[in-house]
Amino acid sequence: MFKLIVFLPLIGFLTVGLLGYKMSDKLSQILTSSLVTIAALLSWVAFADVALAHNTYTVHVLDWVSSGALNFNWSFKIDTLTAVMLVVVNSVSALVHWYSMSYMDEDPHTPRFFAYLSLFTFAMLMLVTSDNLVQMFFGWEGVGLASYLLIGFWYKKPSANAAAIKAFVVNRVGDFGFGLGIYAIFVLTGSVVFDDIFASIGQYSDAHITFLGMDFHAITIICLLLFIGAMGKSAQLGLHTWLPDAMEGPTPVSALIHAATMVTAGVFLVARFSPVFEYSPTALSFVTIIGASTAFFAATVALVQNDIKRVIAYSTCSQLGYMFFALGVGAYGGAIFHLFTHAFFKALLFLGAGSVIHAMHHEQDMRNMGGLAKKIPFTATVMLIGTLAITGFPLLSGYYSKDLIIFSAYADGAQFAFVLGVAAALMTSFYSWRLAFLTFFGDTRADAHTYDHAHEGPLVMKLPLLLLAIGAVFAGALFAPYFVGGEKVVFWNGSLMVAAGDVMDQATSVPLITQKVPFFAMIIGLFLALKFYEPKLDVSKALAWGVSLVLLIIGIVGLKMHMTYVVYFSFFGFVIALYAAQRASGSVQNNMPAKTAEMWSGLYQFLLNKWYFDELYTYILVRPSFWFGRLFWKRGDEDTIDGFGPNGISSLVASTALRLRKLQTGYLYHYAFAMIIGLALVVTWFMASSAGAH
């Protein structure tokens, strides 16, 4: 079963990739989609067998490397962590495949596109099933290759080519760190096999290495190198710049990269190596700081983006930050749980955005949308579900996983991560509702022709959205008892460092008001979005004020009586009713976004330009690289190597031949004169030699 799960997408890639030109487009689509769907169904069977029945397996595929001390095979390590990733990767990939059948229907190269999707899926499956670092690195690089091919799929589009190259190059930086980490682990432990590393790592807890005359804690250096690799793949602050530009690829690619595959690889890596990271508090603190900073940074940038896909892209970057600072504070199960729930609502948001773009004839600027709830009500409904889930609305998936991470940071004493996590939660609510209001509510800002012809996609696009919406609603409540509940030690069955009384248990005992902080941050974000973007909730003034007052009283009473859900639902309704009452009173301000941007123009430009990271890298890295490149090209290669080498020698031969050619006149007296001169020189030489002998 496990071999089928991994190799069915590879079979689809090879078949369509090599023979797709002989197939019809529809056959290539159905073949690849069907194979990945079978793999997805088998993944759920494996999840029940491994995660719920607490079984583990090692599946030998073939003997691979045996060279001195370096010995490893191609094998699958099947445990709970692997089973979770198999479900996420194959389920989302299957839905993306079916969705793409309609979305990419007009593209002339659909067999190539579907072959690349299947290659992407196979590479990710190689990564998550690996039982050694070399096999993981194979899948790691395979995902990088497939992402390059998919981001630059529309290769005639210069911006797509540039984005693909940028993703590839930036990830090479992280991969260099990962490669060094693999080498360092082998030098320290003598093995690259996970089980051997984890079994022996404790005896190296005090080991040190010397580099350039300085002494370093060996495990800390290894963890930091591995995390650099994770930063590249999972777009953490500093190596994040490729992720927003990856939106140049087709929208289904964005969903696959952001929800299920490439960006989660870094989270998986750190979680898999949690037994190693536990021996380095310094590395865990670094992971916490980078994760929290990324969550905050990406949320600030998402506030002002106008491209619907870029808003969701920065949202992904922010949510990955949550996962990493959860790993940093030791809430490994919470991080993987958020990865699991995030896959559903983020894929839903991306594919929903694709449905919007499809309806709007490839328009992606939200400033040219509005009022689409009337034209595409199904898409609007499922995207509102995704919005509620990502903002942490009670009983939806994000409520269980994201809030748990924030509690864990507080319980662990990571105040920096807690504060930035709450701030990011507030901004997540604002930019998510901003997207919803600008896209689906209010008066349309689209041109009449585009708006009049906007329509829902076919059933093959709707069905994946419906299934993802179901996951966004129920995945949290259904699986929370397993991932982070009282039985989590048994559930993880040794695949993660989870011990009784860990930080996730402490998170349930934090002060009540702290538990409600993420919710109130979400409510404030919603209220600000209502004030700024006015989605036109018109009701009578008396009714709105009356409802808001009643809901406020109920919420306060619920807070006093520790009735969590009463508080949540009451305050959520109170904010909506309060906005409606203000609108009925005519007190809602107009044109607030433009006025705010004008008042805070410096800050607005700073956020709009993504904290100027791209400009900074261009100034300190790209331009010097081009300057050195031109220097070595012009002065080194052309002027020096070619000038004194092939070009110089050939030029010397040619010029010498040109001069010698002038001696060949064809006149007999010229040749006779030359012979006489030569004879005179020979006689002179003999006479001089004879005189010297005497």
Secondary structure, 3 states (H helix, E strand, C coil): CHHHHHHHHHHHHHHHHHHHHHCCHHHHHHHHHHHHHHHHHHHHHHHHHHHHCCCCEEEEEEEEEEECCEEEEEEEEECHHHHHHHHHHHHHHHHHHHHHHHHCCCCCCHHHHHHHHHHHHHHHHHHHHECEHHHHHHHHHHHHHHHHHHHCCCCCCHHHHHHHHHHHHHHHHHHHHHHHHHHHHHHHHCCCEHHHHHHHHHHHCCCEEEECCEEEEHHHHHHHHHHHHHHHHCCCCCCCCHHHHHHHCCHHHHHHHHHHCHHHHHHHHHHHCHHHHCCCHHHHHHHHHHHHHHHHHHHHHHCCCCEHHHHHHHHHHHHHHHHHHHHHCCCHHHHHHHHHHHHHHHHHHHHHHHHHHHHCCCCCEHHHCCCCCCCCHHHHHHHHHHHHHHHCCCCCHHHHHHHHHHHHHHHCCCHHHHHHHHHHHHHHHHHHHHHHHHHHCCCCCCCHHHHHCCCCCCHHHHHHHHHHHHHHHHHHHHHHHHHCCCCHHHHHCCCCCCCCCCHHHHHCCCCHHHHHHHHHHHHHHHHHHHHHHCCCCCCCHHHHHHHHHHHHHHHHHHHHCCCHHHHHHHHHHHHHHHHHHHHHCCCCCCCHHHHHHHHCHHHHHHHHCHHHHHHHHHHHHHHHHHHHHHHHHHHHHHHHHHHHCHHHHHHHHHHHHHHHHCCCCCCHHHHHHHHHHHHHHHHHHHHHHHHHHC
